Amino acid sequence: PVRLNGSTWALDGQPDFGLRIASAPPLAIGGVQMAFGPPLPAALPFFDLLVYLPPGPQTFGSVGIDPFGEGLMGLPLPPGLTGVTCPLQSFLLALGSCGSSNIVASRALELVIQAP
Protein backbone atom coordinates (compact mmCIF):
# COMPACT_ATOMS: atom_id res chain seq x y z
CA PRO A 1 0.00 0.00 0.00
CA VAL A 2 1.00 3.61 -0.59
CA ARG A 3 2.54 5.25 2.48
CA LEU A 4 2.39 8.95 3.42
CA ASN A 5 4.78 10.29 6.08
CA GLY A 6 6.36 13.53 7.20
CA SER A 7 9.93 14.10 6.04
CA THR A 8 10.83 15.09 9.61
CA TRP A 9 9.03 16.21 12.79
CA ALA A 10 6.36 18.84 12.09
CA LEU A 11 7.66 21.76 14.13
CA ASP A 12 6.14 25.24 14.18
CA GLY A 13 8.05 27.58 11.86
CA GLN A 14 9.98 24.78 10.11
CA PRO A 15 10.71 25.97 6.54
CA ASP A 16 12.04 22.63 5.26
CA PHE A 17 9.17 20.33 6.31
CA GLY A 18 7.75 18.09 3.62
CA LEU A 19 5.60 15.05 2.96
CA ARG A 20 7.05 11.80 1.64
CA ILE A 21 5.14 9.28 -0.42
CA ALA A 22 6.57 5.76 -0.65
CA SER A 23 5.53 2.41 -2.14
CA ALA A 24 3.55 4.19 -4.84
CA PRO A 25 3.18 2.98 -8.43
CA PRO A 26 6.26 4.18 -10.37
CA LEU A 27 5.79 7.42 -12.33
CA ALA A 28 2.29 8.02 -10.93
CA ILE A 29 0.97 11.57 -10.70
CA GLY A 30 -1.33 13.03 -8.09
CA GLY A 31 -0.92 14.76 -4.81
CA VAL A 32 -1.79 15.21 -1.19
CA GLN A 33 -5.14 16.45 -0.01
CA MET A 34 -5.28 18.29 3.32
CA ALA A 35 -8.39 18.95 5.38
CA PHE A 36 -8.90 20.94 8.55
CA GLY A 37 -10.20 19.31 11.72
CA PRO A 38 -9.90 15.72 12.92
CA PRO A 39 -9.93 12.80 10.47
CA LEU A 40 -13.07 10.72 10.14
CA PRO A 41 -13.38 7.99 12.81
CA ALA A 42 -13.89 5.41 10.06
CA ALA A 43 -13.05 5.46 6.37
CA LEU A 44 -15.74 6.17 3.80
CA PRO A 45 -15.77 4.00 0.67
CA PHE A 46 -15.58 6.04 -2.54
CA PHE A 47 -15.55 3.89 -5.67
CA ASP A 48 -12.68 1.48 -4.94
CA LEU A 49 -10.93 3.82 -2.44
CA LEU A 50 -11.18 4.48 1.28
CA VAL A 51 -11.34 8.19 2.15
CA TYR A 52 -10.43 9.38 5.65
CA LEU A 53 -10.75 13.15 5.20
CA PRO A 54 -13.70 15.00 6.75
CA PRO A 55 -16.02 17.13 4.64
CA GLY A 56 -15.39 20.86 4.68
CA PRO A 57 -12.56 23.13 3.55
CA GLN A 58 -9.68 21.28 1.91
CA THR A 59 -6.65 21.99 -0.22
CA PHE A 60 -4.61 19.88 -2.64
CA GLY A 61 -0.91 19.95 -3.52
CA SER A 62 0.49 18.09 -6.50
CA VAL A 63 3.39 15.65 -6.43
CA GLY A 64 5.06 13.41 -8.99
CA ILE A 65 6.33 9.94 -8.24
CA ASP A 66 9.77 8.80 -9.44
CA PRO A 67 10.57 5.43 -11.09
CA PHE A 68 11.21 3.94 -7.64
CA GLY A 69 7.72 4.76 -6.32
CA GLU A 70 8.75 7.68 -4.13
CA GLY A 71 7.79 11.35 -4.09
CA LEU A 72 8.41 14.41 -1.93
CA MET A 73 6.23 17.49 -1.58
CA GLY A 74 7.56 20.53 0.25
CA LEU A 75 5.20 21.89 2.90
CA PRO A 76 6.95 24.76 4.74
CA LEU A 77 5.35 25.42 8.13
CA PRO A 78 5.11 29.14 8.99
CA PRO A 79 5.37 30.30 12.62
CA GLY A 80 2.23 30.45 14.74
CA LEU A 81 0.75 27.02 13.97
CA THR A 82 1.62 25.15 17.19
CA GLY A 83 -1.20 22.74 18.03
CA VAL A 84 -2.85 22.86 14.61
CA THR A 85 -4.04 19.42 13.53
CA CYS A 86 -4.99 18.45 10.00
CA PRO A 87 -5.52 15.10 8.31
CA LEU A 88 -3.76 14.41 5.02
CA GLN A 89 -4.20 11.69 2.42
CA SER A 90 -2.44 11.07 -0.89
CA PHE A 91 -4.29 10.23 -4.10
CA LEU A 92 -2.37 9.08 -7.18
CA LEU A 93 -3.40 8.33 -10.73
CA ALA A 94 -1.64 5.15 -11.82
CA LEU A 95 -2.80 3.76 -15.14
CA GLY A 96 -2.97 0.00 -15.04
CA SER A 97 -3.21 -0.15 -11.25
CA CYS A 98 -5.63 -2.47 -9.57
CA GLY A 99 -9.09 -1.02 -9.05
CA SER A 100 -11.60 0.37 -11.47
CA SER A 101 -10.70 4.04 -10.98
CA ASN A 102 -6.93 3.69 -11.65
CA ILE A 103 -6.47 5.81 -8.50
CA VAL A 104 -4.60 4.59 -5.45
CA ALA A 105 -4.68 6.25 -2.04
CA SER A 106 -2.70 6.16 1.17
CA ARG A 107 -4.24 5.90 4.58
CA ALA A 108 -4.68 9.18 6.42
CA LEU A 109 -1.83 10.91 8.18
CA GLU A 110 -2.85 13.14 11.08
CA LEU A 111 -0.39 16.03 11.13
CA VAL A 112 -0.05 17.75 14.52
CA ILE A 113 2.29 20.75 14.52
CA GLN A 114 4.48 20.80 17.61
CA ALA A 115 6.28 23.64 19.37
CA PRO A 116 9.96 23.92 18.34
C-alpha positions as CSV (number, residue, x, y, z in Angstrom):
1,P,0.0,0.0,0.0
2,V,1.0,3.6,-0.6
3,R,2.5,5.3,2.5
4,L,2.4,9.0,3.4
5,N,4.8,10.3,6.1
6,G,6.4,13.5,7.2
7,S,9.9,14.1,6.0
8,T,10.8,15.1,9.6
9,W,9.0,16.2,12.8
10,A,6.4,18.8,12.1
11,L,7.7,21.8,14.1
12,D,6.1,25.2,14.2
13,G,8.1,27.6,11.9
14,Q,10.0,24.8,10.1
15,P,10.7,26.0,6.5
16,D,12.0,22.6,5.3
17,F,9.2,20.3,6.3
18,G,7.7,18.1,3.6
19,L,5.6,15.1,3.0
20,R,7.1,11.8,1.6
21,I,5.1,9.3,-0.4
22,A,6.6,5.8,-0.7
23,S,5.5,2.4,-2.1
24,A,3.5,4.2,-4.8
25,P,3.2,3.0,-8.4
26,P,6.3,4.2,-10.4
27,L,5.8,7.4,-12.3
28,A,2.3,8.0,-10.9
29,I,1.0,11.6,-10.7
30,G,-1.3,13.0,-8.1
31,G,-0.9,14.8,-4.8
32,V,-1.8,15.2,-1.2
33,Q,-5.1,16.5,0.0
34,M,-5.3,18.3,3.3
35,A,-8.4,19.0,5.4
36,F,-8.9,20.9,8.6
37,G,-10.2,19.3,11.7
38,P,-9.9,15.7,12.9
39,P,-9.9,12.8,10.5
40,L,-13.1,10.7,10.1
41,P,-13.4,8.0,12.8
42,A,-13.9,5.4,10.1
43,A,-13.0,5.5,6.4
44,L,-15.7,6.2,3.8
45,P,-15.8,4.0,0.7
46,F,-15.6,6.0,-2.5
47,F,-15.5,3.9,-5.7
48,D,-12.7,1.5,-4.9
49,L,-10.9,3.8,-2.4
50,L,-11.2,4.5,1.3
51,V,-11.3,8.2,2.2
52,Y,-10.4,9.4,5.7
53,L,-10.7,13.1,5.2
54,P,-13.7,15.0,6.7
55,P,-16.0,17.1,4.6
56,G,-15.4,20.9,4.7
57,P,-12.6,23.1,3.5
58,Q,-9.7,21.3,1.9
59,T,-6.6,22.0,-0.2
60,F,-4.6,19.9,-2.6
61,G,-0.9,20.0,-3.5
62,S,0.5,18.1,-6.5
63,V,3.4,15.6,-6.4
64,G,5.1,13.4,-9.0
65,I,6.3,9.9,-8.2
66,D,9.8,8.8,-9.4
67,P,10.6,5.4,-11.1
68,F,11.2,3.9,-7.6
69,G,7.7,4.8,-6.3
70,E,8.7,7.7,-4.1
71,G,7.8,11.4,-4.1
72,L,8.4,14.4,-1.9
73,M,6.2,17.5,-1.6
74,G,7.6,20.5,0.3
75,L,5.2,21.9,2.9
76,P,6.9,24.8,4.7
77,L,5.4,25.4,8.1
78,P,5.1,29.1,9.0
79,P,5.4,30.3,12.6
80,G,2.2,30.5,14.7
81,L,0.8,27.0,14.0
82,T,1.6,25.2,17.2
83,G,-1.2,22.7,18.0
84,V,-2.9,22.9,14.6
85,T,-4.0,19.4,13.5
86,C,-5.0,18.5,10.0
87,P,-5.5,15.1,8.3
88,L,-3.8,14.4,5.0
89,Q,-4.2,11.7,2.4
90,S,-2.4,11.1,-0.9
91,F,-4.3,10.2,-4.1
92,L,-2.4,9.1,-7.2
93,L,-3.4,8.3,-10.7
94,A,-1.6,5.1,-11.8
95,L,-2.8,3.8,-15.1
96,G,-3.0,0.0,-15.0
97,S,-3.2,-0.2,-11.2
98,C,-5.6,-2.5,-9.6
99,G,-9.1,-1.0,-9.0
100,S,-11.6,0.4,-11.5
101,S,-10.7,4.0,-11.0
102,N,-6.9,3.7,-11.6
103,I,-6.5,5.8,-8.5
104,V,-4.6,4.6,-5.4
105,A,-4.7,6.2,-2.0
106,S,-2.7,6.2,1.2
107,R,-4.2,5.9,4.6
108,A,-4.7,9.2,6.4
109,L,-1.8,10.9,8.2
110,E,-2.8,13.1,11.1
111,L,-0.4,16.0,11.1
112,V,-0.1,17.8,14.5
113,I,2.3,20.7,14.5
114,Q,4.5,20.8,17.6
115,A,6.3,23.6,19.4
116,P,10.0,23.9,18.3
